[in-house]
């Protein structure tokens, strides 16, 4: 396995971990919203939306860096 293959494998593992973490956060957020939807105020909803947006930006940044490192 050459350096590029190792880099691709590592990046794929990082993406998979990030996807799992994001899915876990989404699941928790959805459970929180469903469990206390009537009691959750607008500020909390905005905070959860900001967290999701930050996660999306972080994942996009990771993908861009990964592509740059591998030279795709």
C-alpha positions in Angstrom: 0.0 0.0 0.0 1.5 3.3 -1.0 1.3 6.7 0.7 -1.7 7.8 -1.2 -3.6 4.7 -0.4 -2.8 5.1 3.3 -3.8 8.7 3.2 -7.1 7.8 1.4 -7.8 5.1 3.9 -7.1 7.4 6.9 -9.3 10.2 5.3 -12.1 7.7 4.7 -11.9 6.6 8.4 -12.0 10.2 9.5 -15.0 10.9 7.3 -16.8 7.8 8.7 -16.1 8.9 12.3 -17.3 12.4 11.5 -20.5 11.0 9.9 -21.1 8.8 12.9 -20.6 11.7 15.3 -22.9 13.9 13.3 -25.6 11.3 13.1 -25.3 10.7 16.8 -25.7 14.5 17.5 -28.7 14.7 15.1 -30.3 11.7 16.8 -29.8 13.3 20.2 -31.2 16.6 19.0 -34.2 15.0 17.5 -34.9 13.1 20.7 -34.6 16.2 22.7 -37.0 18.0 20.4 -39.5 15.2 20.4 -39.2 14.6 24.2 -39.8 18.2 25.2 -41.1 19.8 22.0 -43.7 21.7 23.9 -41.2 23.0 26.4 -38.3 23.8 24.2 -38.1 27.5 23.6 -37.0 29.3 20.4 -33.6 30.1 21.7 -32.8 26.4 22.3 -34.1 25.6 18.8 -31.8 28.2 17.3 -28.9 26.8 19.3 -29.5 23.3 18.0 -29.7 24.7 14.4 -26.4 26.5 14.9 -24.8 23.3 16.2 -26.0 21.4 13.1 -24.7 24.2 10.8 -21.3 24.2 12.5 -21.1 20.4 12.1 -21.9 20.7 8.4 -19.2 23.4 8.0 -16.7 21.3 9.9 -17.5 18.2 7.7 -17.2 20.3 4.6 -13.9 21.7 5.8 -12.6 18.2 6.6 -13.6 17.0 3.1 -11.8 20.0 1.4 -8.6 19.4 3.4 -8.8 15.7 2.7 -9.1 16.3 -1.0 -6.2 18.8 -0.9 -4.0 16.4 1.0 -4.7 13.5 -1.4 -4.5 15.8 -4.4 -7.9 15.0 -5.8 
